[in-house]
Amino acid sequence: MEIEKLQFLSDKILDELLIVWENSVRSSHHFLKEEDIEYFKPLVRNQYFPAVKLFVIRNEDERIAAFMGLSDDMLEMLFVLPEEQGKGYGKVFVDYAINKCNIYKVDVNEDNERAYRFYLHMGYKVIGRNESDSSGKPFPILHLQHP
């Protein structure tokens, strides 16, 4: 399983990343309404993706199966296509973030129970909570840190 750092974000790559994001969100973020997903889509594609260092893992068809976005001190995003989940992509990304990039913090939607359980399983601990997300929407965010 090879992690590839994206050096250039073409429209094709942005579109492929957005498909992974949307499919993953639809399968895990059941607390979001359709209008929430539509609100976030252009922000994710046009603002959030360019603001982070993006890493991908491709499947056997050379399509992006999972991606991770890192800032200077946080694992900002980690999304896996629903049909590719359970193959260890998340674990590989978290290990890479911690051991190669010295990034120990991540935020997770409190209502995304699968992601929350995943990060706890990976050794993270809750260090804080906000009632709303960074957009001011009423989706509680848990702040986690790996020891």
KALINVEN-V564757 format. One record per residue. N is the residue number from 1. PSI is psi in degrees with one decimal (999 if undefined). Layout:
# KALINVEN-V564757
n = (N/N)
psi = (PSI/PSI)
This chain:
# KALINVEN-V564757
n = (1/2/3/4/5/6/7/8/9/10/11/12/13/14/15/16/17/18/19/20/21/22/23/24/25/26/27/28/29/30/31/32/33/34/35/36/37/38/39/40/41/42/43/44/45/46/47/48/49/50/51/52/53/54/55/56/57/58/59/60/61/62/63/64/65/66/67/68/69/70/71/72/73/74/75/76/77/78/79/80/81/82/83/84/85/86/87/88/89/90/91/92/93/94/95/96/97/98/99/100/101/102/103/104/105/106/107/108/109/110/111/112/113/114/115/116/117/118/119/120/121/122/123/124/125/126/127/128/129/130/131/132/133/134/135/136/137/138/139/140/141/142/143/144/145/146/147)
psi = (115.2/131.5/129.9/126.0/128.0/124.5/-29.0/131.2/88.9/165.2/-38.2/-44.9/-43.4/-42.0/-40.4/-41.7/-41.2/-35.6/-44.9/-47.2/-52.0/-45.1/-40.6/-45.5/-43.1/-28.6/-16.8/-24.7/64.3/-14.4/-13.9/140.8/165.4/-41.1/-28.5/-45.6/-44.3/-32.5/-44.8/-28.2/-54.8/-31.6/-44.9/-49.3/-45.9/-20.2/-48.4/-46.0/-49.6/-15.1/-6.3/164.7/122.0/137.4/141.0/156.9/129.5/150.7/-174.4/-18.5/7.3/18.1/152.5/119.6/-28.0/153.3/158.9/141.1/129.0/140.1/-165.2/-32.6/9.2/146.8/103.1/-31.9/143.0/113.8/140.1/134.9/138.8/-41.7/-9.7/-2.3/152.0/5.9/3.2/5.4/-44.2/-44.1/-43.1/-42.9/-45.8/-44.6/-41.7/-46.6/-43.6/-51.7/-26.5/-26.0/-3.5/43.4/120.2/-3.3/147.6/146.8/146.1/143.2/127.9/-34.1/-3.9/80.3/-37.7/-44.2/-42.7/-47.2/-39.1/-49.9/-37.7/-43.7/-33.9/1.5/1.3/153.4/145.3/128.3/-4.2/172.8/142.4/145.5/-25.6/163.6/-177.4/-15.8/-0.3/5.3/151.3/55.5/103.8/139.9/131.8/134.4/123.3/153.5/141.4/134.1/999)
